[in-house]
Amino acid sequence: MTEKRDYYEVLGVARDASKPELKKAYRKLAIQNHPDKNPDNKEAEDRFKEASEAYEVLNDESKRQIYDQFGHRGLEGAGHSGPSGFEDIFSSFGDIFEDFFGFGGGGGRGNKVRRGSDLRYNMTIDFMEAAFGTEKTISIPKLSTCKECKGSGCQDGTRPETCAHCHGTGQFIQNQGFFKVKTTCPYCKGQGTIISNPCRTCRGAGRIEITRKVQVKIPAGVDVGSKLRLTGEGEASPSPEGTSGDLYVVINISPHKFFQRDNTDIICAIDISFIQAALGDEISIPTLVGEEKLKIPKGTQYGDVFRLKGEGIASLRTGRRGDQIIKVIIKTPTKLNQKQKKLLEEFDKLDSNKISNKLKNLFKNL
């Protein structure tokens, strides 16, 4: 028969280790060697059982005192044989595994206060509303706490009863080989309680479906995909003690006929004649708040860009407005009268910078 190792050595702790230190050491070993992480690994299974036995003894003050004085033989004389299998381990130390593997020996689902579900609402606003902000009223269908029973689900003067099938844990425990599997109690649906005298309004649910109108303030500068969070405007909690979820309003923005957006800048394209481009001019430019004068310098070329400072959209973070960027498109006339044609022909004869002359000179040089 293999001689048992020292329990302190198994857990890797000093002989004066505190209970929190024991728990931390055991949890580390148990997670490393847990059967779910090491399937068909006999060595890991043995280490898991060994660590669990050591922790069971050292975590119990009376057993630890016997072990410290008389060792393993003293425990055997006191009738201690250690956990017989995985089901005993999980039953004794389930709280240690609950956070990692989703099961354990805690108080059960029926004792936990649950938060209401969050809701999402997709809202489409126009370009100007996004630029300057707006306020909208929306209708939200949701589950709300029943006013008749105040969320208890019971008739006035009655209370929920502890489920006799799961004894208030909200779960059934089934042994499958070495493992203990917990499933939701089908009788109380995991609540741990059963309502024998349900509320007539909500029929025991504790919540009823309503449609609530909510005012949504949309700040200036929102962009496509922006999310506005309205705390507590989600669904009510299934538990009377729980809190409501939140409502998330997700913004979409309709395109504008004239402006496009690039972060906090707005972009637009302006048509000018080739005469205006050549001689220069001053034109009126539409902006978000009206019209502004823009000076077109002489010799402006197709695609030149001008910028109006501070005429863009406000930043959500700083409040500072971006710029308006104007792209110039030079329009070539398609219908000319005889006088116009003659003037252009005269201009062409006088133009030493026309493309055809430059090409001729280029080929000569080649």
C-alpha positions as YAML, in Angstrom:
chain: A
units: angstrom
residues:
- id: 1
  name: MET
  ca: [0.00, 0.00, 0.00]
- id: 2
  name: THR
  ca: [1.38, 3.41, -1.02]
- id: 3
  name: GLU
  ca: [2.25, 5.63, 1.94]
- id: 4
  name: LYS
  ca: [0.27, 8.89, 1.99]
- id: 5
  name: ARG
  ca: [2.18, 12.11, 1.53]
- id: 6
  name: ASP
  ca: [2.15, 14.85, 4.12]
- id: 7
  name: TYR
  ca: [-0.96, 16.99, 3.64]
- id: 8
  name: TYR
  ca: [0.97, 20.26, 3.97]
- id: 9
  name: GLU
  ca: [3.40, 19.02, 1.32]
- id: 10
  name: VAL
  ca: [0.50, 18.06, -0.95]
- id: 11
  name: LEU
  ca: [-0.94, 21.57, -0.84]
- id: 12
  name: GLY
  ca: [2.48, 23.23, -0.83]
- id: 13
  name: VAL
  ca: [1.81, 25.34, 2.27]
- id: 14
  name: ALA
  ca: [3.52, 25.93, 5.61]
- id: 15
  name: ARG
  ca: [2.30, 24.11, 8.72]
- id: 16
  name: ASP
  ca: [0.94, 27.37, 10.12]
- id: 17
  name: ALA
  ca: [-0.96, 28.27, 6.93]
- id: 18
  name: SER
  ca: [-4.23, 30.16, 7.47]
- id: 19
  name: LYS
  ca: [-7.57, 29.01, 6.07]
- id: 20
  name: PRO
  ca: [-7.49, 31.55, 3.20]
- id: 21
  name: GLU
  ca: [-4.00, 30.31, 2.30]
- id: 22
  name: LEU
  ca: [-5.21, 26.70, 2.37]
- id: 23
  name: LYS
  ca: [-8.17, 27.53, 0.17]
- id: 24
  name: LYS
  ca: [-6.04, 29.43, -2.35]
- id: 25
  name: ALA
  ca: [-3.52, 26.58, -2.58]
- id: 26
  name: TYR
  ca: [-6.22, 23.94, -2.91]
- id: 27
  name: ARG
  ca: [-8.16, 25.85, -5.53]
- id: 28
  name: LYS
  ca: [-5.04, 26.23, -7.66]
- id: 29
  name: LEU
  ca: [-4.30, 22.49, -7.53]
- id: 30
  name: ALA
  ca: [-7.94, 21.51, -7.99]
- id: 31
  name: ILE
  ca: [-8.35, 23.66, -11.10]
- id: 32
  name: GLN
  ca: [-5.09, 22.38, -12.58]
- id: 33
  name: ASN
  ca: [-6.02, 18.72, -12.06]
- id: 34
  name: HIS
  ca: [-9.80, 18.88, -12.45]
- id: 35
  name: PRO
  ca: [-11.16, 15.91, -14.47]
- id: 36
  name: ASP
  ca: [-12.93, 18.23, -16.92]
- id: 37
  name: LYS
  ca: [-9.56, 19.71, -17.89]
- id: 38
  name: ASN
  ca: [-7.73, 16.37, -17.83]
- id: 39
  name: PRO
  ca: [-10.00, 13.71, -19.34]
- id: 40
  name: ASP
  ca: [-8.67, 10.13, -19.14]
- id: 41
  name: ASN
  ca: [-5.65, 11.29, -17.12]
- id: 42
  name: LYS
  ca: [-5.29, 8.94, -14.15]
- id: 43
  name: GLU
  ca: [-2.35, 10.86, -12.64]
- id: 44
  name: ALA
  ca: [-4.27, 14.15, -12.66]
- id: 45
  name: GLU
  ca: [-7.29, 12.38, -11.17]
- id: 46
  name: ASP
  ca: [-5.15, 11.00, -8.33]
- id: 47
  name: ARG
  ca: [-3.59, 14.42, -7.66]
- id: 48
  name: PHE
  ca: [-7.09, 15.97, -7.63]
- id: 49
  name: LYS
  ca: [-8.31, 13.45, -5.04]
- id: 50
  name: GLU
  ca: [-5.12, 13.77, -2.98]
- id: 51
  name: ALA
  ca: [-5.38, 17.56, -2.83]
- id: 52
  name: SER
  ca: [-9.07, 17.37, -1.95]
- id: 53
  name: GLU
  ca: [-8.39, 14.95, 0.91]
- id: 54
  name: ALA
  ca: [-5.61, 17.17, 2.24]
- id: 55
  name: TYR
  ca: [-7.79, 20.26, 2.09]
- id: 56
  name: GLU
  ca: [-10.73, 18.52, 3.77]
- id: 57
  name: VAL
  ca: [-8.57, 17.62, 6.76]
- id: 58
  name: LEU
  ca: [-6.57, 20.85, 7.13]
- id: 59
  name: ASN
  ca: [-9.61, 23.08, 6.63]
- id: 60
  name: ASP
  ca: [-11.37, 21.37, 9.55]
- id: 61
  name: GLU
  ca: [-9.93, 22.58, 12.87]
- id: 62
  name: SER
  ca: [-10.59, 19.37, 14.83]
- id: 63
  name: LYS
  ca: [-9.25, 17.10, 12.07]
- id: 64
  name: ARG
  ca: [-6.23, 19.37, 11.59]
- id: 65
  name: GLN
  ca: [-5.44, 19.22, 15.30]
- id: 66
  name: ILE
  ca: [-5.55, 15.40, 15.25]
- id: 67
  name: TYR
  ca: [-3.39, 15.29, 12.14]
- id: 68
  name: ASP
  ca: [-0.82, 17.72, 13.54]
- id: 69
  name: GLN
  ca: [-0.45, 15.57, 16.69]
- id: 70
  name: PHE
  ca: [-0.79, 12.00, 15.39]
- id: 71
  name: GLY
  ca: [-0.52, 12.16, 11.57]
- id: 72
  name: HIS
  ca: [-2.43, 9.87, 9.20]
- id: 73
  name: ARG
  ca: [-2.77, 7.07, 11.80]
- id: 74
  name: GLY
  ca: [-4.48, 9.42, 14.19]
- id: 75
  name: LEU
  ca: [-7.12, 10.29, 11.57]
- id: 76
  name: GLU
  ca: [-7.69, 6.61, 10.79]
- id: 77
  name: GLY
  ca: [-8.17, 5.93, 14.49]
- id: 78
  name: ALA
  ca: [-10.73, 8.75, 14.60]
- id: 79
  name: GLY
  ca: [-12.66, 7.13, 11.74]
- id: 80
  name: HIS
  ca: [-11.66, 9.52, 8.97]
- id: 81
  name: SER
  ca: [-11.32, 7.93, 5.53]
- id: 82
  name: GLY
  ca: [-11.41, 10.98, 3.27]
- id: 83
  name: PRO
  ca: [-13.90, 11.68, 0.46]
- id: 84
  name: SER
  ca: [-15.05, 8.50, -1.27]
- id: 85
  name: GLY
  ca: [-15.43, 9.98, -4.77]
- id: 86
  name: PHE
  ca: [-15.95, 13.06, -6.88]
- id: 87
  name: GLU
  ca: [-19.53, 13.46, -5.72]
- id: 88
  name: ASP
  ca: [-18.33, 13.89, -2.11]
- id: 89
  name: ILE
  ca: [-15.64, 16.34, -3.20]
- id: 90
  name: PHE
  ca: [-18.06, 18.52, -5.14]
- id: 91
  name: SER
  ca: [-20.61, 18.36, -2.34]
- id: 92
  name: SER
  ca: [-18.05, 19.52, 0.24]
- id: 93
  name: PHE
  ca: [-16.14, 22.09, -1.81]
- id: 94
  name: GLY
  ca: [-18.55, 23.06, -4.60]
- id: 95
  name: ASP
  ca: [-18.24, 26.76, -3.81]
- id: 96
  name: ILE
  ca: [-14.59, 26.65, -4.86]
- id: 97
  name: PHE
  ca: [-15.45, 25.36, -8.36]
- id: 98
  name: GLU
  ca: [-18.62, 27.36, -8.94]
- id: 99
  name: ASP
  ca: [-16.91, 30.42, -10.42]
- id: 100
  name: PHE
  ca: [-14.79, 28.29, -12.75]
- id: 101
  name: PHE
  ca: [-17.05, 25.44, -13.86]
- id: 102
  name: GLY
  ca: [-20.58, 26.71, -13.33]
- id: 103
  name: PHE
  ca: [-21.63, 24.34, -10.55]
- id: 104
  name: GLY
  ca: [-21.11, 23.98, -6.86]
- id: 105
  name: GLY
  ca: [-22.60, 23.67, -3.42]
- id: 106
  name: GLY
  ca: [-23.72, 27.25, -2.92]
- id: 107
  name: GLY
  ca: [-27.13, 28.49, -2.00]
- id: 108
  name: GLY
  ca: [-28.76, 27.63, -5.31]
- id: 109
  name: ARG
  ca: [-30.31, 29.73, -8.02]
- id: 110
  name: GLY
  ca: [-33.43, 30.31, -6.01]
- id: 111
  name: ASN
  ca: [-31.53, 32.54, -3.58]
- id: 112
  name: LYS
  ca: [-29.89, 34.77, -6.17]
- id: 113
  name: VAL
  ca: [-31.26, 38.18, -7.11]
- id: 114
  name: ARG
  ca: [-31.30, 38.59, -10.87]
- id: 115
  name: ARG
  ca: [-31.09, 41.79, -12.87]
- id: 116
  name: GLY
  ca: [-33.64, 42.59, -15.56]
- id: 117
  name: SER
  ca: [-32.71, 42.19, -19.22]
- id: 118
  name: ASP
  ca: [-31.21, 45.05, -21.22]
- id: 119
  name: LEU
  ca: [-33.15, 46.26, -24.26]
- id: 120
  name: ARG
  ca: [-32.01, 47.69, -27.61]
- id: 121
  name: TYR
  ca: [-33.82, 50.24, -29.75]
- id: 122
  name: ASN
  ca: [-32.61, 51.20, -33.24]
- id: 123
  name: MET
  ca: [-33.32, 54.85, -34.02]
- id: 124
  name: THR
  ca: [-32.83, 56.66, -37.32]
- id: 125
  name: ILE
  ca: [-32.43, 60.44, -37.25]
- id: 126
  name: ASP
  ca: [-31.63, 62.90, -40.02]
- id: 127
  name: PHE
  ca: [-28.27, 64.56, -40.66]
- id: 128
  name: MET
  ca: [-29.13, 67.89, -39.06]
- id: 129
  name: GLU
  ca: [-30.55, 66.25, -35.93]
- id: 130
  name: ALA
  ca: [-27.26, 64.41, -35.51]
- id: 131
  name: ALA
  ca: [-25.31, 67.63, -36.03]
- id: 132
  name: PHE
  ca: [-27.21, 69.76, -33.52]
- id: 133
  name: GLY
  ca: [-28.90, 67.22, -31.23]
- id: 134
  name: THR
  ca: [-32.57, 66.62, -30.69]
- id: 135
  name: GLU
  ca: [-35.07, 65.02, -28.37]
- id: 136
  name: LYS
  ca: [-37.28, 62.10, -29.35]
- id: 137
  name: THR
  ca: [-40.14, 60.24, -27.72]
- id: 138
  name: ILE
  ca: [-40.08, 56.51, -28.36]
- id: 139
  name: SER
  ca: [-42.41, 53.68, -27.34]
- id: 140
  name: ILE
  ca: [-40.73, 50.64, -25.77]
- id: 141
  name: PRO
  ca: [-42.56, 47.32, -25.24]
- id: 142
  name: LYS
  ca: [-41.11, 45.63, -22.17]
- id: 143
  name: LEU
  ca: [-41.75, 43.59, -19.03]
- id: 144
  name: SER
  ca: [-42.52, 45.76, -16.01]
- id: 145
  name: THR
  ca: [-43.04, 44.90, -12.34]
- id: 146
  name: CYS
  ca: [-46.66, 44.02, -11.62]
- id: 147
  name: LYS
  ca: [-48.14, 46.81, -9.49]
- id: 148
  name: GLU
  ca: [-50.79, 44.52, -8.02]
- id: 149
  name: CYS
  ca: [-48.36, 42.10, -6.34]
- id: 150
  name: LYS
  ca: [-45.24, 44.34, -6.45]
- id: 151
  name: GLY
  ca: [-43.35, 41.64, -8.28]
- id: 152
  name: SER
  ca: [-43.92, 38.79, -5.83]
- id: 153
  name: GLY
  ca: [-46.31, 36.95, -8.17]
- id: 154
  name: CYS
  ca: [-48.56, 36.11, -5.20]
- id: 155
  name: GLN
  ca: [-52.04, 37.15, -4.24]
- id: 156
  name: ASP
  ca: [-52.24, 39.76, -1.50]
- id: 157
  name: GLY
  ca: [-51.60, 38.18, 1.91]
- id: 158
  name: THR
  ca: [-49.76, 35.12, 0.56]
- id: 159
  name: ARG
  ca: [-46.10, 34.27, 0.03]
- id: 160
  name: PRO
  ca: [-44.10, 31.94, -2.23]
- id: 161
  name: GLU
  ca: [-43.46, 28.50, -0.79]
- id: 162
  name: THR
  ca: [-40.13, 26.68, -0.82]
- id: 163
  name: CYS
  ca: [-40.07, 24.11, -3.61]
- id: 164
  name: ALA
  ca: [-40.44, 20.67, -2.02]
- id: 165
  name: HIS
  ca: [-38.66, 18.95, -4.91]
- id: 166
  name: CYS
  ca: [-35.36, 20.87, -4.87]
- id: 167
  name: HIS
  ca: [-35.67, 22.19, -1.29]
- id: 168
  name: GLY
  ca: [-35.21, 25.77, -2.43]
- id: 169
  name: THR
  ca: [-31.97, 25.30, -4.37]
- id: 170
  name: GLY
  ca: [-33.61, 25.62, -7.79]
- id: 171
  name: GLN
  ca: [-31.58, 22.64, -9.01]
- id: 172
  name: PHE
  ca: [-31.64, 18.87, -9.23]
- id: 173
  name: ILE
  ca: [-28.44, 16.97, -8.53]
- id: 174
  name: GLN
  ca: [-27.71, 13.82, -10.51]
- id: 175
  name: ASN
  ca: [-24.74, 11.50, -10.14]
- id: 176
  name: GLN
  ca: [-23.15, 10.40, -13.41]
- id: 177
  name: GLY
  ca: [-20.19, 8.19, -12.65]
- id: 178
  name: PHE
  ca: [-17.59, 10.23, -10.82]
- id: 179
  name: PHE
  ca: [-19.37, 13.50, -11.55]
- id: 180
  name: LYS
  ca: [-22.19, 15.40, -9.95]
- id: 181
  name: VAL
  ca: [-24.38, 17.20, -12.53]
- id: 182
  name: LYS
  ca: [-26.80, 19.97, -11.61]
- id: 183
  name: THR
  ca: [-29.86, 20.70, -13.74]
- id: 184
  name: THR
  ca: [-32.62, 23.27, -13.34]
- id: 185
  name: CYS
  ca: [-35.52, 22.08, -11.25]
- id: 186
  name: PRO
  ca: [-38.46, 21.54, -13.65]
- id: 187
  name: TYR
  ca: [-41.04, 22.17, -10.93]
- id: 188
  name: CYS
  ca: [-39.98, 25.65, -9.85]
- id: 189
  name: LYS
  ca: [-38.01, 26.41, -13.05]
- id: 190
  name: GLY
  ca: [-34.91, 27.23, -11.04]
- id: 191
  name: GLN
  ca: [-36.54, 29.80, -8.74]
- id: 192
  name: GLY
  ca: [-36.42, 27.66, -5.61]
- id: 193
  name: THR
  ca: [-40.00, 28.65, -4.74]
- id: 194
  name: ILE
  ca: [-43.48, 27.76, -5.96]
- id: 195
  name: ILE
  ca: [-46.43, 30.15, -6.00]
- id: 196
  name: SER
  ca: [-49.59, 28.34, -4.87]
- id: 197
  name: ASN
  ca: [-51.83, 31.44, -4.99]
- id: 198
  name: PRO
  ca: [-50.75, 33.40, -8.06]
- id: 199
  name: CYS
  ca: [-51.58, 37.07, -8.58]
- id: 200
  name: ARG
  ca: [-54.62, 37.46, -10.84]
- id: 201
  name: THR
  ca: [-53.05, 40.32, -12.79]
- id: 202
  name: CYS
  ca: [-49.69, 38.79, -13.73]
- id: 203
  name: ARG
  ca: [-50.70, 35.14, -13.11]
- id: 204
  name: GLY
  ca: [-47.73, 34.54, -10.88]
- id: 205
  name: ALA
  ca: [-45.09, 35.94, -13.21]
- id: 206
  name: GLY
  ca: [-44.45, 39.06, -11.12]
- id: 207
  name: ARG
  ca: [-44.14, 41.07, -14.36]
- id: 208
  name: ILE
  ca: [-46.55, 42.23, -17.04]
- id: 209
  name: GLU
  ca: [-46.04, 43.43, -20.61]
- id: 210
  name: ILE
  ca: [-46.42, 47.17, -21.07]
- id: 211
  name: THR
  ca: [-45.51, 49.81, -23.63]
- id: 212
  name: ARG
  ca: [-43.68, 52.71, -22.06]
- id: 213
  name: LYS
  ca: [-42.97, 56.08, -23.67]
- id: 214
  name: VAL
  ca: [-39.42, 57.25, -23.06]
- id: 215
  name: GLN
  ca: [-37.86, 60.65, -23.75]
- id: 216
  name: VAL
  ca: [-34.45, 60.33, -25.39]
- id: 217
  name: LYS
  ca: [-32.10, 63.32, -25.46]
- id: 218
  name: ILE
  ca: [-29.72, 62.98, -28.39]
- id: 219
  name: PRO
  ca: [-26.58, 65.11, -27.97]
- id: 220
  name: ALA
  ca: [-25.08, 67.12, -30.81]
- id: 221
  name: GLY
  ca: [-22.37, 65.24, -32.66]
- id: 222
  name: VAL
  ca: [-23.69, 61.66, -32.48]
- id: 223
  name: ASP
  ca: [-22.53, 59.47, -35.34]
- id: 224
  name: VAL
  ca: [-23.69, 56.24, -36.94]
- id: 225
  name: GLY
  ca: [-23.43, 53.45, -34.37]
- id: 226
  name: SER
  ca: [-23.47, 55.74, -31.33]
- id: 227
  name: LYS
  ca: [-25.12, 54.09, -28.32]
- id: 228
  name: LEU
  ca: [-27.13, 56.04, -25.77]
- id: 229
  name: ARG
  ca: [-27.65, 54.26, -22.45]
- id: 230
  name: LEU
  ca: [-30.79, 54.93, -20.44]
- id: 231
  name: THR
  ca: [-30.24, 53.41, -17.01]
- id: 232
  name: GLY
  ca: [-33.16, 51.43, -15.57]
- id: 233
  name: GLU
  ca: [-35.32, 51.69, -18.70]
- id: 234
  name: GLY
  ca: [-34.85, 48.02, -19.60]
- id: 235
  name: GLU
  ca: [-37.00, 45.14, -18.39]
- id: 236
  name: ALA
  ca: [-37.86, 44.69, -14.72]
- id: 237
  name: SER
  ca: [-36.03, 42.02, -12.73]
- id: 238
  name: PRO
  ca: [-37.76, 38.65, -12.27]
- id: 239
  name: SER
  ca: [-36.99, 39.08, -8.55]
- id: 240
  name: PRO
  ca: [-38.77, 41.74, -6.48]
- id: 241
  name: GLU
  ca: [-35.41, 42.72, -4.94]
- id: 242
  name: GLY
  ca: [-33.62, 42.94, -8.30]
- id: 243
  name: THR
  ca: [-32.90, 45.98, -10.42]
- id: 244
  name: SER
  ca: [-34.16, 46.77, -13.90]
- id: 245
  name: GLY
  ca: [-31.95, 46.44, -16.95]
- id: 246
  name: ASP
  ca: [-30.91, 49.32, -19.18]
- id: 247
  name: LEU
  ca: [-32.14, 50.56, -22.55]
- id: 248
  name: TYR
  ca: [-29.55, 51.08, -25.30]
- id: 249
  name: VAL
  ca: [-30.58, 53.37, -28.15]
- id: 250
  name: VAL
  ca: [-28.41, 52.72, -31.22]
- id: 251
  name: ILE
  ca: [-28.22, 55.61, -33.67]
- id: 252
  name: ASN
  ca: [-28.44, 55.46, -37.46]
- id: 253
  name: ILE
  ca: [-28.30, 58.66, -39.57]
- id: 254
  name: SER
  ca: [-30.03, 59.34, -42.88]
- id: 255
  name: PRO
  ca: [-27.69, 60.70, -45.60]
- id: 256
  name: HIS
  ca: [-27.84, 64.40, -46.52]
- id: 257
  name: LYS
  ca: [-28.34, 65.57, -50.11]
- id: 258
  name: PHE
  ca: [-25.51, 68.08, -50.00]
- id: 259
  name: PHE
  ca: [-23.21, 67.31, -47.05]
- id: 260
  name: GLN
  ca: [-21.13, 64.26, -46.24]
- id: 261
  name: ARG
  ca: [-19.48, 63.62, -42.91]
- id: 262
  name: ASP
  ca: [-15.91, 62.70, -41.97]
- id: 263
  name: ASN
  ca: [-15.73, 62.51, -38.17]
- id: 264
  name: THR
  ca: [-16.41, 66.13, -37.14]
- id: 265
  name: ASP
  ca: [-15.71, 67.62, -40.58]
- id: 266
  name: ILE
  ca: [-18.37, 67.99, -43.25]
- id: 267
  name: ILE
  ca: [-17.60, 67.78, -46.95]
- id: 268
  name: CYS
  ca: [-19.43, 69.29, -49.90]
- id: 269
  name: ALA
  ca: [-18.77, 69.84, -53.60]
- id: 270
  name: ILE
  ca: [-19.39, 73.19, -55.36]
- id: 271
  name: ASP
  ca: [-19.74, 73.75, -59.12]
- id: 272
  name: ILE
  ca: [-18.09, 76.86, -60.59]
- id: 273
  name: SER
  ca: [-17.58, 77.95, -64.18]
- id: 274
  name: PHE
  ca: [-14.16, 77.92, -65.82]
- id: 275
  name: ILE
  ca: [-14.44, 81.72, -66.05]
- id: 276
  name: GLN
  ca: [-14.85, 81.95, -62.27]
- id: 277
  name: ALA
  ca: [-11.92, 79.59, -61.86]
- id: 278
  name: ALA
  ca: [-9.71, 81.60, -64.18]
- id: 279
  name: LEU
  ca: [-10.62, 85.11, -63.06]
- id: 280
  name: GLY
  ca: [-11.57, 84.43, -59.45]
- id: 281
  name: ASP
  ca: [-14.86, 85.25, -57.76]
- id: 282
  name: GLU
  ca: [-16.71, 85.40, -54.46]
- id: 283
  name: ILE
  ca: [-19.58, 82.95, -54.04]
- id: 284
  name: SER
  ca: [-22.11, 81.99, -51.35]
- id: 285
  name: ILE
  ca: [-21.62, 78.58, -49.75]
- id: 286
  name: PRO
  ca: [-24.36, 76.69, -47.87]
- id: 287
  name: THR
  ca: [-23.27, 75.73, -44.32]
- id: 288
  name: LEU
  ca: [-25.02, 73.93, -41.47]
- id: 289
  name: VAL
  ca: [-26.27, 77.25, -40.10]
- id: 290
  name: GLY
  ca: [-26.86, 79.33, -43.21]
- id: 291
  name: GLU
  ca: [-24.64, 80.81, -45.94]
- id: 292
  name: GLU
  ca: [-21.03, 81.99, -45.87]
- id: 293
  name: LYS
  ca: [-19.01, 83.89, -48.44]
- id: 294
  name: LEU
  ca: [-16.12, 82.00, -50.04]
- id: 295
  name: LYS
  ca: [-13.46, 83.73, -52.13]
- id: 296
  name: ILE
  ca: [-12.37, 81.78, -55.21]
- id: 297
  name: PRO
  ca: [-8.84, 82.88, -56.11]
- id: 298
  name: LYS
  ca: [-7.66, 83.38, -59.68]
- id: 299
  name: GLY
  ca: [-6.37, 80.26, -61.37]
- id: 300
  name: THR
  ca: [-8.36, 77.80, -59.24]
- id: 301
  name: GLN
  ca: [-7.99, 74.26, -60.55]
- id: 302
  name: TYR
  ca: [-10.41, 71.36, -60.70]
- id: 303
  name: GLY
  ca: [-10.37, 69.48, -57.38]
- id: 304
  name: ASP
  ca: [-8.90, 72.32, -55.33]
- id: 305
  name: VAL
  ca: [-10.07, 72.20, -51.73]
- id: 306
  name: PHE
  ca: [-11.08, 75.10, -49.47]
- id: 307
  name: ARG
  ca: [-11.80, 74.98, -45.76]
- id: 308
  name: LEU
  ca: [-14.19, 76.95, -43.57]
- id: 309
  name: LYS
  ca: [-12.91, 76.71, -39.99]
- id: 310
  name: GLY
  ca: [-15.37, 75.78, -37.28]
- id: 311
  name: GLU
  ca: [-18.30, 75.15, -39.61]
- id: 312
  name: GLY
  ca: [-18.41, 71.38, -39.08]
- id: 313
  name: ILE
  ca: [-20.01, 69.17, -36.42]
- id: 314
  name: ALA
  ca: [-19.38, 69.44, -32.68]
- id: 315
  name: SER
  ca: [-17.24, 66.74, -31.05]
- id: 316
  name: LEU
  ca: [-19.06, 64.63, -28.46]
- id: 317
  name: ARG
  ca: [-15.98, 64.71, -26.23]
- id: 318
  name: THR
  ca: [-14.77, 68.30, -26.49]
- id: 319
  name: GLY
  ca: [-17.72, 70.20, -27.99]
- id: 320
  name: ARG
  ca: [-15.31, 71.76, -30.50]
- id: 321
  name: ARG
  ca: [-16.68, 71.95, -34.04]
- id: 322
  name: GLY
  ca: [-14.83, 70.56, -37.02]
- id: 323
  name: ASP
  ca: [-14.43, 72.26, -40.40]
- id: 324
  name: GLN
  ca: [-16.38, 72.43, -43.62]
- id: 325
  name: ILE
  ca: [-14.34, 71.21, -46.58]
- id: 326
  name: ILE
  ca: [-15.35, 72.47, -50.03]
- id: 327
  name: LYS
  ca: [-14.23, 70.65, -53.15]
- id: 328
  name: VAL
  ca: [-14.34, 72.70, -56.34]
- id: 329
  name: ILE
  ca: [-15.72, 71.18, -59.54]
- id: 330
  name: ILE
  ca: [-15.19, 73.28, -62.67]
- id: 331
  name: LYS
  ca: [-18.06, 72.86, -65.10]
- id: 332
  name: THR
  ca: [-17.41, 73.08, -68.84]
- id: 333
  name: PRO
  ca: [-20.26, 74.71, -70.78]
- id: 334
  name: THR
  ca: [-21.95, 72.45, -73.33]
- id: 335
  name: LYS
  ca: [-24.05, 75.03, -75.21]
- id: 336
  name: LEU
  ca: [-22.27, 78.13, -76.55]
- id: 337
  name: ASN
  ca: [-23.68, 80.86, -78.77]
- id: 338
  name: GLN
  ca: [-21.66, 82.23, -81.70]
- id: 339
  name: LYS
  ca: [-20.24, 85.15, -79.75]
- id: 340
  name: GLN
  ca: [-19.06, 82.91, -76.98]
- id: 341
  name: LYS
  ca: [-17.45, 80.53, -79.42]
- id: 342
  name: LYS
  ca: [-15.65, 83.38, -81.18]
- id: 343
  name: LEU
  ca: [-14.33, 84.79, -77.92]
- id: 344
  name: LEU
  ca: [-13.04, 81.38, -76.89]
- id: 345
  name: GLU
  ca: [-11.37, 80.85, -80.22]
- id: 346
  name: GLU
  ca: [-9.62, 84.22, -79.84]
- id: 347
  name: PHE
  ca: [-8.57, 83.21, -76.35]
- id: 348
  name: ASP
  ca: [-7.26, 79.91, -77.65]
- id: 349
  name: LYS
  ca: [-5.05, 81.66, -80.19]
- id: 350
  name: LEU
  ca: [-3.59, 83.84, -77.42]
- id: 351
  name: ASP
  ca: [-3.09, 80.98, -74.96]
- id: 352
  name: SER
  ca: [0.56, 79.99, -74.87]
- id: 353
  name: ASN
  ca: [-0.03, 77.56, -72.03]
- id: 354
  name: LYS
  ca: [-2.53, 75.31, -73.75]
- id: 355
  name: ILE
  ca: [-1.88, 71.59, -73.52]
- id: 356
  name: SER
  ca: [-1.27, 71.02, -77.25]
- id: 357
  name: ASN
  ca: [1.69, 73.45, -77.27]
- id: 358
  name: LYS
  ca: [3.19, 71.77, -74.22]
- id: 359
  name: LEU
  ca: [2.92, 68.35, -75.85]
- id: 360
  name: LYS
  ca: [4.61, 69.61, -79.03]
- id: 361
  name: ASN
  ca: [7.49, 71.00, -77.01]
- id: 362
  name: LEU
  ca: [7.74, 67.73, -75.09]
- id: 363
  name: PHE
  ca: [8.09, 65.64, -78.25]
- id: 364
  name: LYS
  ca: [10.66, 68.07, -79.64]
- id: 365
  name: ASN
  ca: [12.81, 67.64, -76.56]
- id: 366
  name: LEU
  ca: [12.52, 63.86, -76.82]
...
